[in-house]
Amino acid sequence: MSEASDAVVVIVSEETGTISVAVGGMLKRHLAPQTLDKLLHNELCPANDGDEKQDLSLRLKQKLQPRRKETDDNEK
């Protein structure tokens, strides 16, 4: 999936809890949580143009919120 698109795929093993990420057709395995945070920030957040850096989870919520509302409206 990550080869043919701009997707970032996060894989967490149910058995071991090991975190891996697929980006651009490359699989990065055995990532520490801090490394995952940095990688996701670099991939998902645009370059800082003088604005203060926002918490990654807040930025993701802001990006996903409009989509959730559209989905909720379509279900009604």
Number of C-alpha atoms within 10 A of each C-alpha: 12 15 12 8 10 12 15 18 14 14 15 14 9 8 6 7 10 14 18 17 20 17 18 14 15 10 14 14 13 14 15 11 11 9 12 17 14 12 16 16 19 12 14 15 14 8 11 9 7 6 7 7 12 11 9 16 11 10 15 13 11 11 12 11 12 11 11 12 11 10 11 10 9 8 7 5
